[in-house]
Amino acid sequence: MNPSPENKPARKQPPTWLLNTLTALVGVLTLALGIGWIVYKWVVDLEIPYFAIPLVMCVPVIAAVAFRNIWD
């Protein structure tokens, strides 16, 4: 029998240190992927996509916040 929505048990949150570490890793990994893409485009196309530089700096923050909000 499924519990009703008001009696639903709360989801257990991981320890804060683990959540902070995973959030930082998601941000750093996303930043590394973005920088790798810019370097790849620079080597292959011989020009830097200047429009992408602000995105590469902002998207890791958005990804880390979205990951962190899974448990909030």
Secondary structure, DSSP 4 states (H G I P E B T S, - for coil): -PPPGGGPPPPPPPPHHHHHHHHHHHHHHHHHHHHHHHHHHHHHHSS--TTHHHHHHHHHHHHHHHHHTT--
